[in-house]
Amino acid sequence: MVALAVYGLAVQAAPTAQRPNILWLIAEDFSPDLGCYGAKDVDSPHLDQLAAHGMRFNRMFATAPVCSPSRSAFMTGMYQTTIGAHNHRSHRDDGYVLPAGVRPLPDWLRDAGYFTANLREFPAAVGFRGSGKTDWNFTYPAQPFDSADWKDLKGRQPFFAQVNFQETHRTFNAPKRVDPARVTLPPIYPDHPVARADWAQYLDSASELDRKIGRILKQLEADGLADDTIILFTGDHGQAQVRGKQFVYDDGLRIPFIVRWAKNFPAPKDFKAGTVSDQIMEAIDIPATLIDIAGAPKPAAMQGRILFGEHAEAARAFAFGARDRCDETVFRFRTVRDARYRYIKNFLPERPFLQANAYKQRQYPVWNLIKTLGAQDQLTPWQKNFYLSPTMPPEELYDMEADPWSMHNLAASAQPEHRAALAQLRLVLEKWITDSGDQGRFLESPELVAALGFTRPQPPADAKKNKSRKNE
């Protein structure tokens, strides 16, 4: 029997049959901007090869577009709105703990006989340190991982290890590879040298991320661990751009998901190496899947679904997302995405898109560029109407096949297919809000936000109140 420390208690775990190791590579603030996803100007040979030898998933979505609620969700297999972890960087000093029956993934895997690690220290050949990021919106009463050092893995199999990469998080500081004048700039941003330079820096950071992942994969091979290890790669939420991070469009919620199975272990019949899947997935499905791979039953309360294998659950028809307070900026967005459409419900439409946010003003040059060009009447009509409007639409609907950058709001469209999609997704979202016990319906008080060190912006004095939130 092996003694394990869980929440400070000695627990006995029965010896387990040999099972695959699990290595989860997590990039910060990163959309599917890789060569294997069709991105231009990114040098990503290592992740492209990982996808070629594994499976690549096109429709994986984070449940929040900012790190702490997203990570709180995908490390528990629960919606952040269900467990009270939805406000960014909340519960840091108030002792808030997870609801009964909800635990971080390392606890479940440790109980199943896995050694757990959130790696920061690597052999000299790797040439860098991991960030070791957790960033959870709850208090954890014990050490969540058994180690932070790569050297502990080889003698502690099976292991579950994470490596967190900060390259695609601002401030970008990767070596310059891309010519800003030649990048393909998304049409939602002004075609200006500042925007081009910023976009090029993001792509350069993606290339640097790939380089470092290549070092990790090489070390895994050198240590004789590669053939026994399932490798996963994801982002924690979408790209660190003006309308990506903190907003619930695809650019804020859609993330890469690549899985390569361990060569020495038979892959499930529904896992086909070298293929691409359009199945709708949520990041909270990853813990349920890994627990199943570890040979343990999925926790009864867990909202995530097992993605493949003998116990795979029904594929999702919808992916849900939410954004609440980020720093001093209070919004409440809820969204649902099916295979074709994204629907967004804005519970505070009287507030502008460019509501004051010191972090974005400090770190995002295009955030300030938009204001400057707007004052000079140098934005496109779409950019002016979207970014500089004093209010936001209470509802948004986008056809993601015809409009991948979500530029044409169809919520007021008279076309029958759009009316049908709007009606269906509105009902689906309302049901999810109720069934999942969305705690975001209770906004933090201005006093609490101030106690966190922020001043909550107030809507204009003449703004109309959103009557719909009274009915929720």
N, C-alpha and C positions, 0 to 999 in steps of 0.2 A: 504493500500500500504506500502511496505517496502523500505526504502531508502538504497541504496548500494553505496559503494565507488569504482569506477572503474577508474583507471588512474587519480585519483584526482577529478573526476566529480561525481555529485550526479545523480544517475540513479534510476528510479522507476521500480520495478519489481512487476508484478501482483501476488496476492496470488496464491499458487499452491496447487494442491491436494496432499495428502500424498504420498510420494514416498520413496523408500528404501534409507537408508544411504549407503555410499560407503567407505570402508576402503582398501587402497592399501598399501601392505607391500612390500618394495623394498630392496633387498639385493645387496650389492656392489660386483662386480667382481665374479659372481657366475654362474656356469653352472648347469645343472640338476643333481647335485650330491647329491641325496636324496634316501632314501630307496624305496620310491614309484616309482622312475625312475630306480630302479635296482642297485643303487650304493651300494657297500659293505663298511663296516667299518664306516658307518655314522649312528649315532643314531638320527633319525628324526621322532619320534612318532607324534608330533603335526602337522607337515606338511603332513605326511602320512595320518593322520586322516582327515585333511582338504581335501585332494585329494579324500579320500574314500567317503566323504559326498558331494563332489562337482564334478567338471570335471577337468581332468588332460590333458594337451595338450603337445604332443610330439615334435611338429615342430613350436615352437615359436622362432623367431630370432630377436635380436637387429639389428639395421641398422648400428651400428658402434661398434668396439671392445674396446672402451675406454670411460670413463664416460661422459665427458662434451659434445662431439658431440652426443652420444647416448641419454643422458638426454635432450639435446636441441631438439632432434627429437621426443622422445616419450612423451614429455610434450607439444608439439605443434601439433602432428599428421602429421608432415612434415619431409621429408628427410632432414637431416642436410646439405647435399650437395646442396639442392634447396634453402635453406634459408641463406646460407653463414655461417653456424655454424659448418663447417666440420673440421677445425683445432683445435686441443686440446688446451683448455684454451686460446682461442683467444677472442678478442673484450672485454677485461676486463676494459680497460681504454679509449677506443676511442669513446664511445657513440653510438656504432652500435645498431640499433633497428631492430625489425622484419619487414619484408615486409608488406605492406598493406593487411589486411584481415587475418593475421596470429597472433594468440594470444596464450599465455599459457593456458592450460586446466582449471586452477582455474577461469580464467576470464569467460569462457563460462559457467561453472557450477554456478558461482555466479549470472550471468545474468538469469540463470534458477531457481534461488531461493535457491541455496545450500549455506550453511555456509562452508567455506574452511579452512583447517588446515594442516600445516606441523609440525607434533608433535615432540617436544623435551622434554616436561615436562609431567610426569606421576605421579599417586598416589604412595605413598611410597611402597605399596605392589608389584608394578611392579619391582622396584629395579634397574632401570637404566634410562638413558636419551637417547632420539633419537638423531641422528646426525643432523637432519634438513637439509640435503644436498639438494641443488638445482643444482649448478655447470653448469649454462647455458652460452653458448657462444653468448650472446647478452645482451644489457642493458635493464633492466626492469624499467620503469619510475614510478612505484608505488609499494606498498606492495603486493606481489603475493598471500599471504594467509591472512586470517582474524585472525588466532590465531596459537600459537605453544603449547597450553596447553590442555591436555586431559579433564580437568574439564569443559571446555567450550562446549563440544560436546553434552551432554545430553539435555541441554536446547536449543540447536540450530539445531534441526532436520528439514529437512533432511540435513545431512552433508556429505562432501567429505573430507576425511582425509588421509594423507600419514604418514607412519612411515618408516624412512630410517635406515638401519642397516649396520654398518661398519665391522662386525666380519670377513667376508671373504675377506676384503681388507687388504693388507699388511700394517703394520707388524702384523703377526698373533700372538695372545697372549691368546688363549683359553686354558682352562685346558687340560692337556694331557689325552687322552682316548685310542688312537690307538697305537699299537705296530708297529713302523716303519718297523721292520723286517718282518711283516706279511701283509703289505699293497700290493694291486695289483697295481703296478706301470705301467703307460702307456708305451708302447714300444718305444715311441718317446723320452723318457728320459733315460739317463744312469742308469743302475742298480748299484747304489752306495749309501753308507750310507747317504751322504749329500742329495741326491735326495729323498731317502726314508723318511728321517726325515722331509724334507720340504713338501712332499706330505701328510704325516701324520698330520702335523700341519694344512694344508688346510682342511683336513677332520675333524679334531677336531674343527676347526672354524665353519664348517658347522653344527656340533652337537650343538655348543654353540649358533649359530643363531637360531636353532630350539627351544632350551630351552627358549630363550628370546621371540620368537614368541608365545610360549605357555603361557608366562606371559601376553602378550597382549590379547590373546584370552580369558584367564581366567578373566581378568579385564573387557573385553567386556561383558562377561556373568554376572559378579557381578553387573554391572551397568544396567542390563536389556536391553542392546542394541543389543545383538547378533542376535535375531530373526528378527530384522528390518534392518540388515546390510549385504550387499553383500561384501564378502571378496575376494580380489585378492592378489596373491603372484607372484612376478617376481624377476629376477635379472636385474641389469642395463646393463650388458653385460657378456661375458663369464669369465672363471676362471682366477685368478691371477697367471698364470703359464707362463713359458718362451714362449710357442707357442700359449697361449690362448690370454690374454689381449694384445691389440694392433695389433693382426693379424686376418685375415679374414677367418680362418678355422672354422669348427664347434665349436672347443674348445674356440674360441674367440667370436662367435656370437650366438650360440644356448643357450637359457636360459630357466629356468623352468617357467611354467605358470599354475597356479592352481586357480580355481574360485569356491567359494561356494556361492550359491544363498541365499538370505534372506528368512527364513522360512515363514515369514508373508506376502510374496509377491509371486504371481504366477510366476514361471520360464517360460521363452519362450519355445515353443514346441521343438525347436531345441537345447535346453540346457537340457541334460539328466544327472542327478546326478548319481554318481557312475560309470561313463563311462570314456573312454580314447579316445581322438581324435588325428588323424594324419594329420589334416588339416594344410596346410601351412599358417603361420601367421607372421606378423611383429609387433614389439612393437609399431609402430606408429598407429596400429589399435586400441589400447586400448583407446585413447582419443575419437575417433569417437564412439566407443561402449558405453563409459560412458556418453557422451553427449546424445546419443539416450536413454539410460536408464533413464536419467534425464528428458526426455520428450521434449527435444529441438531438432530442426533440425540440422543435421550435417552441419558445416560451408562449404560454397561452395568451398573454396580453399583447404580444407583439403585433403591430400593424403591418410590418413589412411582409412580403411574400417570398417564398422559396422560388427561385428563378429557373432552376433546372435540376435534373436528377429524378430519382424514383418518387420523391415526395413533392415534386414541383406543383405549384398551385396554379390556378387559372390565370392566364395572362390578363393584365390590366387593360381595360378599355379607356381609362382616363388617368392622367397624372395631375396631381394637385400641388399648388404652391401658395405661399403666403409671405407677406412682408409687413412688419410692424415697425416699432421705433428702431431707428438706426442712429446712434449717438443722440444728438438733440432733436432730430428730425422725426416727427410723428406722421406716418402714413398708416393706412390699413388697407392693403390690397389682398384680395383673394383671387385665385385663378385656377382654371381647369383646362387641360389640353387633351384633345383626342388625336386621332391619326391625322386629322386635317385642320381643325380649327383650334385657336386659343381664345378663351373668353376670360375677361378680367372684370372684377367688380371692385370699384373704388368707393370705400365707405367715407372718405373725406374729400369729395371732389372740389370743395371750395378752396383747396390748397394747390399752389402751382407746382409743376414738375420741378422747377428750380428753387423749391423751398430751401431756405438757408441750411447749409450743412458745412461746417467748418472743415471737416476732413476732405470733402470733395473740392472745396474751394482751394485748399492747400495742396492737394496731391494730384488734381486732374486739370491740366492746363486747358483742355478743350471745354471744360465746364465754364471757365472764365472767358475763353475765346468766344463762346456762343453769345455771352452777354455783350461783349465788345462789338462783335459783328452785327448783333441785333440793333444796337444803338446806332450803328452806321448804315443800317438797312442793307446789309450784305449777306443775309441768309436767304436760302431758297424759301418759297412760300410754305412748303411743308415744315421746314426747320423752324421758321418763325411761328407758325401756328401751333406746332407741337411744344417747343421748348419755352416760348415766351408768353403763352397764354396765362392769364392770372388764375385760371381754374383748370381742372382736368375733367374728362368725361366720366360720368358715373358708371358707364359700361363701355367696354371695348370688345370687339370681335374681329379676329383676323383669320384670313384664309392662308394658312402657312404654306400651302403648295404654290399658290399664285403670288404670294406676298411674303417671302421669307424674312424680310426685315420689319414686318409688322408696321407698315406705313399707312395703310388704308383701313380705317375703322369702319366696319360693316354693321355696327350696332343699329344704325338707322336705315339700313338698306331695305328696300321693299321687295327684293328678290325672294321668292318662296324658299329657296334652299338656305338663304341666309336667315330668314325669319325662323325656319325650323331649327337650324343649328343654335341660334340664340336662345330659343325657348327651351331646347333640350339641355344645353349646357348651363343655363341659369338654374334650372331645377336640380341638375346633378350637383352643382356647386352648393346650393342651399342645403341639399340633403347631407353632403359631406360636412358642412359647417356644423350641422346639428348632430349627426352621428358620431363625429370625431370629438365632440366636446370642445369646440374651438374656444380657448380662453382669451383670445384677442378681442372679443366683444367688450371686454372691460379695459378701457384705455388707462394707462398709468396716469396718475394725477400730476399736475404741474409741480407740486411740491416734491413728489418722488423723483421726477426727472431732474429738478434742481438739486436735490440731495446727491444725485449721481454726478454732479458737476456740470450739468447742462442747463440751458435756459430753453424751455420748449417754445418754439415759434407759435404765435397766435395767428389765426386766420384774419383777413381784413374785417373791419368792423361791420361792413355792409354785406358780408358774405351770407348767403342763404344757408341755413342748416340742412344737412342731408337727412330728409325725413325717413329714408329707407332704413337707416341704422336703428331707428326707434322700434322698428318692427321685428328686429332680429333677436 
